[in-house]
Amino acid sequence: MTVSLQKGERVSLEKVAPGLIAGFIGLGWDTKDTDTGADFDLDASVFLLGANEKLISEKHFVFYNNLTSPDPDQSVKLMGDNQTGAGEGDDEVIIVDLRKVPQEVQKIAITVTIYEAEKRHQNFGQVRNAYVRLVDVQTKAEVLRYDLQEDYSTETALIMAELYRKDGEWRINAVGGGYEGGLAALLNRYQ
């Protein structure tokens, strides 16, 4: 049974999915019928953070030009860049093998930005039905889902959720935090 999260809600993965070893994180969205003169291109990115909540290194930023984490097991993988968002279901997917994430990684921030948002006069107010969901890789069952409800009419970057370690277990936080300034704003936050 899927657990539905609200903004700011935190939950232990061990409680909602005992024995979860790897997660398929699906992100999805639709664009509203608005004419900005350009297509929308939303991009998922992952920031692998240390205890100080900063990127461990530049290689710990997983995005469309760096699809895997730098650890030997490649414990975090972005499964490509969907440049149109067309179609049903997940638009971009991240695989996280929780058993293999190096101990130095204390938090995994899952974000979405709009490519060239300022140039294209786009923001998340023109996006609807945005969500993040976690699926158990072994059972294929959806474990939890967070559907964003806010308007975000000036924001061009979103922190959707965070996986983080606490008391020896993985937890998730439904963040839903919006930022102006696109990817640069998130890089400034995490570097």
N, C-alpha and C positions, 0 to 999 in steps of 0.2 A: 504494500500500500504506500502510495506517495505521500510524503510529508510536505505540506504547503507552507512555505515560510513567508513572513511579513518583513518589511524593511526593519533592519536592526536586530532581528531575531537570530539567536545563536543556538546551535544544537550539536551534540556529540554524535559523530558518525558511528561510534560503537553502539550507541543507543538506538539509532534509527536503522542501522545496517550492520549488525554484529558480524565480524569476520570479513568485512569489506577489505579487499587487498588492492583493488585498482578501480578507478572511476573514469567513466566517459563523461566529460562535461560538455553538454550541448548548449550553445547559445543561439538564440533565434530572434528575429524581428521582422517587421513589415514596415514599409514606408507609406505614409499618407499620400493621397493623390494631390501633390503640390508640384508646381512647375518652378524649379529653381534654375532651370537651364542646363542642368547636368544630372547624371545618374548618381545615386547614392552608392558609396563604397564604405561599408562599415568593416572594421578590422578588430579581431580579438587579439589581445596581447596578454602575456603572463609575466609578472614580476616575482622572481624568487628572492625572498628577503631574509636577511639574518635577524638576530635578536634585536638589533637596533632599528628594525623596520626599514632598512635601506637595501638596495641591490648589493648582493655579495660581490659581483663584478659585472662588467658590461655583458659578458656571455650569459649571465643569469637573467637576461631580458629575452624572453621567447616571443617572437613576432614573425610576420610574413617573410623577413629576410634572415631569420635565425629560428628554424622550426623545432629545435630540440634543446633541452637543458645540457650543460656542459659535463655532467657527471658521466662516467663510463657506461652506466646502464640507460642513459637517456630517459630518466624517470618521468620527465614531462615533455610531451610532444604536441605541437600544434599541427593539426592534420590538413594544412593547406589554407589558402586564402580564397574565399568566395567573394568575387568582386561585384556581384550583382544582388545577392540576397534573394534571388528568385526561387520560387518553389516552396513546397511545404516542408515542415520539420526544421531541424537544426541547420542554421546557416554556416556556423563554424564549430569545430569540435576540438577539444583538448583531451588528451589521455594522460592521466596521472597514476603512476604505479606507486601507491603510498608506501609499500614495503621498501622501495628502493630510493626514495627521496633522501638525499644526504642529510645527516643530522644538523649540519650548519644551516639548512633551510628551515626556518621557523614559521614562515608564513608564505603563502602562495596567493598573490592578488590577481584576480581574473578581471580583466578590463575590456572595454569596447570603446573605440574612437571612430570618428567620421573622418575619412581620408580627405584632405584638402577642404575641410568644412568652411573655413572663412572665405576662401576663394570661390567656393560653390554656393555660398550663402545658405548653408545647411546647419541644422542643429537637431538635438534629440526630441524637440517638440514636434518635429515632422516625422518621427518614428513612432510606431505603435506596436503593441503586442510583443514588447521586448521581454525576454525571459532568460534565465539560466537554470539548467537542470543537471542533476547528477544521476548517472545510471551505473549500476553495478556491472562491471565488465563480464564477470562470470555468469550471473543469472540473467542479464539483460533487463532486469527490472529497474524501473525508475524509482530512485530512493527518495529524492526530494526535488522541489521546484520552487523557484522564486520568480513571480511575475511582477515586473515593475509597473507601478500604478501612477507615478507622478508624471508631470508634463515635461519638465526639463527643457523649457523653451529657449534658454540661452546657452545650455551646456553642449559641448562638443566632445566630451570624454566622460565615461562612466566607470566607476569601480562597481562591478556587478556583485562580486562575492569574494570572500577570502577563506581559504583553507588555512588552518593554523594549528600548531601543536600546543596542547595544554595538559599538564599532569600526565604526560606519557601517551596521550591519544590525540587523534585528529578531530578537529571540530570545524564547523563552517559558520560563517557570519554572512547573512544577507545584507550587504552594505547599501547598494543603491545610491551611492554618492556621486553627484554630478560636478563637473568642472568645466569652466570656460578655458579655452586655450589648447584644446585638443591633446594630442599625444605629448607635446612639449610640457604641458602642465603636469601630466603624470610623471614624466621623466624628472622634472624638477622636484616633485614630491619624494620620489624614491631614490634619487642619487645622493 
